[in-house]
Amino acid sequence: MNTALKRTVQTFAILFAISGISHGVFEILQGNTPTGSPFIEAIGEQQRMWVHGQEGAFTVVPNFLATGILAVTMSAAIIAWALFGLAQKYGATVLFVLFVGLFLFGGGVAQLPFFLILCGFATRINAPLRWWRKIWPAGGPVSLSRFRIPLAAAVVVLMLFALEVAITGYIPGVHNEDIALAITLTCVGLSLPLSVVAFVASIAADLRSSRV
């Protein structure tokens, strides 16, 4: 098993499940009301804290309460599976199905590219890293592997900060809502390539440990 890669997948899966829970809670707060469209705003007008705080989502269930309950349930299932089921034979497949469910049940749309990348790397947890060994000579991944934890931590911090601002609009010292939105989008945009590098650094760490 590629332990470093597994831990990074677990970390990011839990991170995006937390985001799914936040969407679900705000959808639940909108009550037993029809969504009116598959494309919804997870945060309703009564709960909205700033002008850009809508949190876009998609749902196949035309009811806010049911959508929110399903989003929270799927998020909890993702956390449980990431912690206890990911190492199993079909661990990555089940994780992908759960993330698809989260997307279809109001868990948010911005996370979709993250889901796809995460599940792609999850398929390598129990796989031999032959291709990576070919492109990296002996000792090649050592330097990158040292940045595995800092890279993963940077993604977590950026995404949690972006989630906080997306909900509340609060950034210390920033009072222009358009600037706050731009900062939020920048954090999310930076997190995507950083997450890929964090996964690659995790593979580097597993290659390094296999060569020791």
C-alpha positions in Angstrom: 0.0 0.0 0.0 1.2 3.5 -0.8 0.7 5.0 2.7 1.7 8.6 2.0 -0.7 8.8 -0.9 -3.5 7.3 1.1 -3.1 9.9 3.9 -3.2 12.7 1.4 -6.3 11.3 -0.2 -7.9 10.9 3.2 -7.0 14.5 4.2 -8.5 16.0 1.0 -11.6 13.8 1.0 -12.4 14.9 4.6 -11.7 18.5 3.6 -14.2 18.5 0.8 -16.7 16.5 2.8 -16.6 19.4 5.3 -17.5 21.7 2.5 -20.4 19.4 1.6 -21.6 19.5 5.1 -21.6 23.3 5.1 -23.7 23.3 1.9 -26.1 20.8 3.4 -26.6 22.7 6.6 -27.6 25.8 4.8 -29.9 23.9 2.5 -31.6 22.4 5.5 -32.0 25.9 6.9 -34.1 26.8 3.9 -36.6 24.3 5.0 -39.2 22.1 3.3 -39.4 24.3 0.2 -39.0 23.5 -3.5 -35.7 24.4 -5.2 -37.4 25.5 -8.4 -34.4 24.5 -10.4 -31.6 21.8 -10.3 -29.1 24.7 -10.1 -29.6 26.2 -6.6 -28.0 28.6 -4.1 -27.2 26.6 -1.0 -27.4 29.7 1.1 -30.8 31.3 1.0 -31.6 35.0 1.2 -32.5 34.8 4.9 -29.2 33.1 5.8 -27.0 35.1 3.5 -24.3 37.1 5.2 -23.0 39.0 2.2 -23.9 39.8 -1.4 -21.7 37.0 -2.9 -22.5 34.4 -0.3 -24.8 32.1 -2.3 -22.7 28.9 -2.6 -23.9 27.5 -5.9 -24.9 23.8 -6.0 -26.7 21.3 -8.1 -29.4 18.9 -7.0 -31.6 16.2 -8.6 -33.9 16.4 -5.6 -36.3 19.4 -5.9 -36.6 20.1 -2.2 -34.1 22.1 -0.1 -34.6 20.1 3.1 -34.2 16.7 1.5 -31.2 18.0 -0.6 -29.5 19.3 2.6 -30.1 16.0 4.5 -28.7 14.0 1.6 -25.7 16.3 1.3 -24.8 16.0 5.0 -25.4 12.2 4.8 -23.1 11.8 1.8 -20.5 14.0 3.4 -20.5 11.9 6.5 -20.3 8.7 4.4 -17.3 10.2 2.6 -15.5 10.9 5.9 -16.3 7.4 7.2 -15.1 5.7 4.0 -12.0 7.8 3.8 -11.0 6.8 7.3 -12.0 3.2 7.3 -12.7 1.9 3.8 -10.2 3.6 1.4 -7.6 0.8 1.6 -10.0 -1.9 0.4 -10.0 -3.3 -3.1 -12.7 -1.0 -4.4 -11.9 1.9 -2.1 -11.3 4.4 -4.8 -14.5 3.3 -6.7 -16.7 3.7 -3.7 -15.1 7.1 -2.9 -15.9 8.2 -6.5 -19.5 7.1 -6.2 -19.9 8.9 -2.9 -18.5 12.1 -4.4 -20.8 11.8 -7.4 -23.7 11.5 -4.9 -22.5 14.5 -3.0 -22.4 16.6 -6.2 -25.9 15.4 -7.3 -27.4 16.1 -3.8 -26.3 19.7 -3.3 -22.8 19.4 -2.1 -21.5 22.2 -4.3 -20.2 22.6 -7.8 -16.8 24.3 -7.2 -15.4 21.0 -5.7 -16.0 19.0 -8.9 -12.5 19.2 -10.4 -11.0 18.5 -7.0 -13.2 15.3 -6.7 -12.0 14.1 -10.1 -8.4 14.6 -9.4 -8.7 13.1 -5.9 -10.4 10.0 -7.0 -7.9 9.6 -9.9 -5.0 9.5 -7.5 -7.0 7.3 -5.0 -6.8 4.5 -7.6 -3.1 4.4 -7.1 -3.2 3.7 -3.3 -3.0 -0.1 -3.8 -1.3 0.0 -7.2 2.4 -0.5 -8.0 4.0 2.7 -9.0 5.8 1.3 -12.0 5.3 4.3 -14.3 6.6 6.7 -11.6 9.7 4.6 -11.0 10.4 4.8 -14.7 10.3 8.6 -14.9 12.1 9.1 -11.6 15.7 7.7 -11.2 16.8 6.4 -7.9 16.8 9.2 -5.4 14.9 11.5 -7.7 11.8 12.0 -5.6 13.6 12.6 -2.4 13.5 16.4 -2.5 9.8 16.7 -3.5 8.7 14.1 -0.9 9.8 16.5 1.8 7.2 18.9 0.8 4.3 16.5 1.0 2.9 17.7 4.3 3.5 21.4 3.8 1.8 21.2 0.4 -1.2 19.3 1.8 -1.4 21.8 4.7 -1.4 24.7 2.3 -4.3 23.3 0.4 -6.3 22.7 3.6 -5.6 26.2 4.8 -6.5 27.9 1.5 -9.7 25.9 1.1 -10.9 26.4 4.6 -10.2 30.1 4.3 -12.0 30.2 1.0 -15.0 28.4 2.6 -15.1 30.8 5.5 -15.0 33.8 3.2 -17.5 32.3 0.8 -20.0 31.9 3.7 -19.3 35.0 5.7 -17.5 37.4 3.4 -15.2 38.3 6.2 -11.5 39.0 5.6 -9.7 41.2 8.2 -9.0 44.6 6.7 -11.0 43.9 3.5 -14.3 45.8 3.2 -14.8 45.7 -0.6 -17.0 42.6 -1.4 -15.7 42.3 -4.9 -12.1 42.1 -3.6 -13.2 39.5 -1.1 -14.7 37.5 -3.8 -11.6 37.8 -5.9 -9.5 36.6 -3.0 -11.8 33.6 -2.5 -11.6 32.6 -6.1 -7.8 33.0 -6.1 -7.5 30.7 -3.0 -9.6 28.1 -4.8 -7.7 28.5 -8.0 -4.3 28.1 -6.3 -5.5 25.1 -4.4 -6.2 23.0 -7.5 -2.6 22.8 -8.9 -1.2 22.7 -5.3 -3.4 19.6 -4.6 -2.0 17.9 -7.7 1.6 18.7 -6.6 0.7 17.4 -3.1 -0.4 14.1 -4.6 2.7 13.8 -6.7 4.8 14.6 -3.6 3.0 11.8 -1.7 3.9 9.4 -4.5 7.4 10.6 -4.2 7.4 9.8 -0.5 6.1 6.3 -1.2 8.8 5.7 -3.8 11.4 7.0 -1.4 10.2 4.7 1.4 10.1 1.7 -0.9 13.8 2.3 -1.8 15.0 2.6 1.7 
